[in-house]
Amino acid sequence: MLERVARALYDIKRSSLGGDLVPPFEALPRHVRDAWETNARAAVQALRRPTDPVRQALRHAPSGYPTGAWEDGIDAILDD
């Protein structure tokens, strides 16, 4: 999952820099992909603590979101 986030972040940057003129994510050197994955990890970690509007929306979810499930999901991404 972190690689997906890293690719998405990179693709946004790549697109802003000219798309085809910049190598695709998989062609980047390993250390550069690792740097993008570090940024992805930081982005996902920022999501770990849901905001009040997110908590409210989760409480109103049809399945009745269990307490702690949001954090558990984010932790699973970070441990992947």
Backbone as CSV, one residue per row, in Angstrom:
resi,resn,N_x,N_y,N_z,CA_x,CA_y,CA_z,C_x,C_y,C_z
1,MET,0.818,-1.193,0.000,0.000,0.000,0.000,0.864,1.259,0.000
2,LEU,1.954,1.248,0.781,2.820,2.428,0.792,3.405,2.690,-0.587
3,GLU,3.724,1.632,-1.312,4.244,1.829,-2.663,3.188,2.468,-3.565
4,ARG,1.933,2.088,-3.393,0.852,2.714,-4.168,0.778,4.206,-3.900
5,VAL,0.871,4.555,-2.629,0.827,5.980,-2.261,2.048,6.696,-2.830
6,ALA,3.212,6.065,-2.729,4.431,6.661,-3.273,4.299,6.880,-4.782
7,ARG,3.777,5.885,-5.485,3.577,6.014,-6.934,2.604,7.150,-7.258
8,ALA,1.542,7.237,-6.490,0.551,8.294,-6.739,1.172,9.672,-6.535
9,LEU,1.927,9.833,-5.456,2.594,11.113,-5.205,3.597,11.423,-6.318
10,TYR,4.362,10.411,-6.705,5.352,10.607,-7.769,4.670,10.940,-9.092
11,ASP,3.592,10.235,-9.403,2.899,10.479,-10.674,2.356,11.905,-10.769
12,ILE,1.899,12.447,-9.648,1.444,13.842,-9.646,2.619,14.762,-9.964
13,LYS,3.737,14.535,-9.308,4.931,15.347,-9.548,5.434,15.146,-10.982
14,ARG,5.458,13.897,-11.427,5.932,13.576,-12.784,5.086,14.301,-13.831
15,SER,3.784,14.279,-13.633,2.869,14.937,-14.562,3.142,16.440,-14.625
16,SER,3.413,17.029,-13.474,3.673,18.473,-13.442,5.016,18.837,-14.069
17,LEU,5.885,17.843,-14.211,7.214,18.084,-14.781,7.324,17.703,-16.254
18,GLY,6.228,17.278,-16.845,6.272,16.959,-18.263,5.957,15.522,-18.604
19,GLY,5.507,14.752,-17.654,5.057,13.387,-17.922,6.100,12.486,-18.553
20,ASP,5.999,12.274,-19.856,6.864,11.322,-20.553,8.336,11.720,-20.551
21,LEU,8.628,12.964,-20.231,10.011,13.404,-20.178,10.712,12.958,-18.895
22,VAL,9.936,12.502,-17.932,10.449,12.076,-16.632,10.234,10.566,-16.526
23,PRO,11.212,9.821,-16.015,11.066,8.359,-15.979,9.896,7.919,-15.089
24,PRO,9.271,6.781,-15.430,8.220,6.248,-14.573,8.812,5.765,-13.244
25,PHE,7.955,5.611,-12.277,8.368,5.232,-10.917,9.263,3.999,-10.922
26,GLU,8.864,2.961,-11.664,9.622,1.699,-11.634,11.014,1.824,-12.253
27,ALA,11.262,2.890,-13.011,12.583,3.096,-13.615,13.511,3.910,-12.711
28,LEU,12.989,4.402,-11.621,13.814,5.203,-10.703,14.799,4.309,-9.966
29,PRO,15.957,4.839,-9.612,16.884,4.068,-8.777,16.219,3.726,-7.434
30,ARG,16.612,2.621,-6.851,16.002,2.145,-5.593,16.019,3.225,-4.509
31,HIS,17.115,3.955,-4.363,17.194,4.964,-3.291,16.190,6.098,-3.520
32,VAL,15.874,6.394,-4.771,14.894,7.439,-5.061,13.479,6.920,-4.762
33,ARG,13.195,5.672,-5.146,11.885,5.072,-4.802,11.725,5.011,-3.292
34,ASP,12.813,4.668,-2.584,12.762,4.627,-1.114,12.407,5.996,-0.533
35,ALA,12.952,7.053,-1.123,12.643,8.405,-0.640,11.167,8.724,-0.843
36,TRP,10.609,8.327,-1.985,9.176,8.546,-2.229,8.345,7.719,-1.256
37,GLU,8.795,6.508,-0.931,8.058,5.681,0.033,8.139,6.273,1.439
38,THR,9.229,6.933,1.764,9.326,7.635,3.051,8.294,8.756,3.116
39,ASN,8.157,9.490,2.019,7.124,10.536,1.959,5.734,9.934,2.068
40,ALA,5.515,8.795,1.427,4.220,8.123,1.495,3.918,7.695,2.929
41,ARG,4.922,7.156,3.608,4.743,6.741,5.015,4.326,7.934,5.871
42,ALA,4.963,9.074,5.664,4.619,10.278,6.428,3.183,10.702,6.141
43,ALA,2.770,10.607,4.879,1.401,10.988,4.515,0.387,10.062,5.188
44,VAL,0.660,8.765,5.176,-0.270,7.808,5.796,-0.273,7.992,7.312
45,GLN,0.891,8.223,7.907,0.946,8.451,9.357,0.125,9.667,9.755
46,ALA,0.086,10.669,8.901,-0.713,11.866,9.188,-2.205,11.543,9.234
47,LEU,-2.603,10.473,8.573,-4.008,10.075,8.564,-4.399,9.221,9.773
48,ARG,-3.422,8.782,10.549,-3.699,7.827,11.625,-4.702,8.348,12.651
49,ARG,-4.590,9.594,12.987,-5.532,10.169,13.962,-6.652,10.854,13.197
50,PRO,-7.828,10.238,13.173,-8.931,10.833,12.417,-9.385,12.160,13.024
51,THR,-9.804,13.041,12.157,-10.345,14.325,12.606,-11.768,14.098,13.120
52,ASP,-12.316,15.092,13.798,-13.683,14.965,14.304,-14.692,14.688,13.186
53,PRO,-14.620,15.369,12.032,-15.568,15.051,10.963,-15.455,13.597,10.479
54,VAL,-14.237,13.071,10.448,-14.061,11.672,10.040,-14.680,10.752,11.089
55,ARG,-14.427,11.043,12.355,-15.019,10.214,13.429,-16.543,10.219,13.340
56,GLN,-17.103,11.395,13.104,-18.563,11.495,12.981,-19.071,10.659,11.815
57,ALA,-18.397,10.760,10.682,-18.811,9.989,9.505,-18.706,8.495,9.770
58,LEU,-17.664,8.071,10.472,-17.490,6.646,10.783,-18.602,6.149,11.697
59,ARG,-19.008,6.999,12.644,-20.098,6.603,13.550,-21.402,6.387,12.799
60,HIS,-21.572,7.111,11.699,-22.807,7.026,10.927,-22.716,6.031,9.771
61,ALA,-21.605,5.326,9.680,-21.447,4.331,8.611,-22.476,3.226,8.804
62,PRO,-23.044,2.694,7.721,-24.077,1.662,7.826,-23.642,0.448,8.640
63,SER,-22.370,0.114,8.580,-21.897,-1.069,9.298,-21.550,-0.779,10.746
64,GLY,-21.654,0.482,11.172,-21.304,0.830,12.541,-19.828,0.576,12.803
65,TYR,-18.999,1.447,12.345,-17.545,1.319,12.421,-17.095,1.126,13.867
66,PRO,-16.404,0.025,14.184,-15.966,-0.201,15.570,-14.858,0.776,15.991
67,THR,-14.863,1.143,17.236,-13.838,2.038,17.775,-12.459,1.433,17.548
68,GLY,-11.544,2.253,17.068,-10.180,1.790,16.847,-9.941,1.172,15.482
69,ALA,-10.999,0.916,14.731,-10.837,0.268,13.420,-10.065,1.162,12.453
70,TRP,-10.314,2.472,12.510,-9.594,3.405,11.634,-8.090,3.286,11.875
71,GLU,-7.683,3.393,13.148,-6.275,3.319,13.494,-5.689,1.962,13.123
72,ASP,-6.456,0.895,13.344,-5.992,-0.451,12.990,-5.735,-0.560,11.491
73,GLY,-6.611,0.038,10.701,-6.431,0.018,9.255,-5.182,0.766,8.826
74,ILE,-4.960,1.925,9.411,-3.763,2.712,9.083,-2.517,1.967,9.535
75,ASP,-2.566,1.364,10.721,-1.421,0.583,11.202,-1.099,-0.573,10.253
76,ALA,-2.136,-1.213,9.720,-1.921,-2.316,8.780,-1.207,-1.832,7.519
77,ILE,-1.565,-0.636,7.055,-0.875,-0.059,5.895,0.583,0.188,6.232
78,LEU,0.841,0.760,7.393,2.212,1.096,7.780,3.061,-0.152,8.032
79,ASP,2.428,-1.244,8.429,3.159,-2.497,8.688,3.352,-3.351,7.445
80,ASP,2.639,-2.990,6.363,2.682,-3.784,5.129,4.044,-3.788,4.498
